[in-house]
Structures are given as structure tokens and as C-alpha cells.
Amino acid sequence: MSDTAQALAQFARDYSKACENETGKLPQVSFDESWRSPCETGEVSNDEKITWQQATQSPMFDFSDIESALALELHQSVKEFYGTYFGASLFGVCNGQQCELIQCWNRDDIKRLGENIIGHILMQRKLKQSHTLFVGSLVNGEQMICVDNDTGAVVLEVPGDDKREPIAPSLTEFLLALEPLALPDEELAYQAPTEIKAGLMPRLTEVMRSLLGRQK
């Protein structure tokens, strides 16, 4: 197992423990019969929540079609971040800032990930910006958490803006420095991990809506 995959797995375990310690429950998301995941555990609660635990993808996702479409090799750490496990969003604190890491909930979610990566890279090419790959966002902040596709460094950026703020030399080091956060701030609706459906598209849509000031 790669360093990035190991760091992600350890953080997911630490996050689950933090949730149990703070809430008495494993991490939960809203249950949707039409949007199932290998991560789901136990029974649906009376308030329509389901607990989840990180699950290994088998087989692991192959990014070759995305890379062929873009004529671009994606950074290995990002492929390991999205292509090793299924899960819901993970919350943590790094350098005093609350962070949300987006994970893929099921196979359909991974397909949507590919479409969004392609759209993200094409937008950057249109704006003549260097390539980054999103992995999360700041909680109640304006910036996305991205990986520089050339160097592997983790940076903060506002979508469409070419200013990048380095925060870690690699995704592995970023994950190792992240402290689990069971109860993130909830001033913005998309931040509440139990209130909306799990998965890349629901999370990314809400994050982008908030960051762009279009929250309904």
C-alpha cells in the first residue's frame, strides 16, 4: 500500500474514533435507498441516517481513460486518494483551519469524479492556468484544497483564480498533519456531514455553490 493510501486510511480510522468519542456514534450521513455504498454499516436510524466506515475499492479505479481524454498523467497521490477507498467526507483541522476532504461514495460517484476532473482541467487550460486537482475545501472558507499536478504539493486556491497558497509539500504529509474533527462548524449548510447525501457530486456541488456565493 502506498504512503498516501496508508495516511488516508489512518486518518479515516482516527476520524471514526473522534466521532465515536464526541457523539457516541460512528460517522453518519443521510440515508438514500437509491444511493447505496459498500461503506454503509448497521441499520438506518429513526432520523434516516446511516453509519459508515471506509471500505476498500475492489478493483481499484483505473484513471487511464481520464488521462487519455486529457492527454495528461494525473499525479499519483490523487489517484491513490480517490482510487483506493470508498467513503463519505472526512473533516479535520490543519494549521488551525477546518478542512473537508471529499471522498467517493460508490462506483457511480467515481465516474462523476472523472467528469469533474476533466471539466476542472479544461477550465484551467482555458484560463491558461497550471493544473491542480481538487481533494476538498476549507470549512466556511473561500478556498478549495488542491494538489499541484506537477509537484504534488497541496495548495489552497479559489476556483478560477491562479493564486495558490502552499500548505503542505505532499498529500501524504498533509494527511499526516491533519487532526480529526468530529463536529465541524455548521454556519454554511453544506458543512453538516449528516444533512445531505454522501458522495462527490452532492458535496462538490454544495461546496462550489457556497464558494461562489450562490447558496439557495
N, C-alpha and C positions, 0 to 999 in steps of 0.2 A: 504493500500500500504506500502511496506517495506521501510526502510530508504534508502537502495541502489537504489531502483526504483525511489523514490522521488528525491534523489540527481541527478540521471541521467536525469530525466525529467526536473528538474530545470536548469541543465547545458545546455540541448538541447534548452530550451527556451532562455537562455542567449546567446548561440551561434547564434541562429537565429537573435536575436536583434542586436548582434555585426555585423553580415553580412549585415543586412539592413542598419545599421548606416555607415558602411565603404564602401559598394558597391552600396547601393540603392536597393538591391535585397535580397530575401531570399536565403538560401544556394542552390547551383546548382550542378548537376552532368551531365555527358554526357547522352543523351537520347538513349535508345536502345529498339526498339519495342518488341524484344524477351525477354527482362529482365525487366518486369514491377514490380511495387511496390505500396502498399497502401499508401506509403509516398508521391507519386507524386502529385503535385498541379499545377493548371494553364495549359497553353498551351506550346508546345515545341517552343523554341525561334528560331530565324533565324540562329543562330550558333549551332543548335542542342543540346541545353541544356534544362534541365527541373528543376524547383524548387522543393524542397521537404520540408516536415515537419514531425517530429517524429509522428508515428502512433502506437496505442496500438495493441498488438497481441491479437487476439480472435479466438480460445482459445490460452492461453499462452502455450509455448512449454514445453513439458514434457521430461525431461532428463533421465528418468528411463531406457530406452533402452541403452543409452550410459553408464550409471552407471553399468548396468548389464554386459555389454560387458567387462568392465574394472574391475569388482568386486571392485568398488571404488565409494564412495559417493563424488560427486563434491561439492566444497564449495558453500554454499547457495548464497553468494553475486554474484558469477559469473553466477549462474543460473538465478538470477534476472537481471543481467546486459545484458545478451543475450536473455532471455526468456520473457521479458515484452514488449518490443517495437521493431518496425521496424525502420530503419534509415540508413543513409549513415554515412561516417566517421565524427567525431567531432574533432575539433582542439582546443587546449588550451595551456596555459603556467603554469607550476608548478615549483617552486624553480628556476626560470629563464630558464627552459628548455621547448622547444616547444614539444608538445605531440600530437599524433594522436590516437584517440580511434576508434577501429574497431567495426562497428555495422552490423547486418544482415538486408539485403535489402528486402527479401521476404522469403516464406516458403522453397523454394529450397535452398536458402542460409543457412538456419538453418540446413538443412540436411548435407550440406557440412561442416558446423561448427562441427557437431558431428564427422564426419570422420576425421577432422583435430585435434580435441581434442584427439581422440583415438590414432592417429599417434604420436602426441606430447607426450602423456603419455607413450606409448610403447617405444619411443626413449629414454625417461628419464630412464625407467626401464632397458633398455639395457645398458645404461651408469652408472647405479646404482646411479642415482640422485633422490633427493626428488621431489615430484610432484608440478609443478606450472601450471597455466592456463593463456594463453596469453589474453590480452584485448586491446593491442595497441603497439605503439612503439614511440621512440623519433624521432622527425623530424630531418633528416640529422644526426642521431646518429647511433651508432652500437647496441644499446640495445633495447630489447623488454620490454614492460610494462606487468608484470605478477602478478598474485595473488598466494601466497603460499597456497596450498590446505589444509594444516594442520592448519595454524594460521589465514588465511585471510589477512595477511599483503600484501601490494603492494610493489613489488621489481622490480629492473631493472636487466636484465640478457642478455647475448649474447647466442643465441641458441647453445646448445652443451657444454656450459661452466657451471660448477657448482658454480661459484662465483655469489652471489646475493647481490645487494645493496638495503637495505630497504629505501623506500621513504615515506611510509605512513602506519599507523597501521591498516588501513582497506580501502576497496574500497570506502565506503561511505565518509570517511574523505578525501580521495584523490580527489574524485569528487567535494566535497565542497570547497576544496582549489584551484581547477583548475580555471584559468581565461580564458574566451573565446578568441579565436584568429581567426579573420575573414580572415586574409591574412598571412598564414604561409610561411616560407621560401620555395623557389622552386628550389634550386640548384639541387636536385635529382628529376627525372621525376615522381616518384611515389607520391611525396608530393602534387602535384597540384590537389586539390579536384574536379576540373571541367574538367580534361583532360582524365580520364579513367572511365570505368564503375563502378557504385557503387556496394557495397556488399563485403562480407567477402573474397571470393576467389580471385577476382581481386586485392583487396587491400593487402591481406596477401601475395599473390604471388609476387607482386611488392616490398613489404617491405622486404621479405626474399631474393629476388634476389639482392636487394641493399645491405642488411646487409652482405650477403655472397660474395659480390664482383663479381656478375655475371650479372650485368646490361648490356643489349644489346645496 
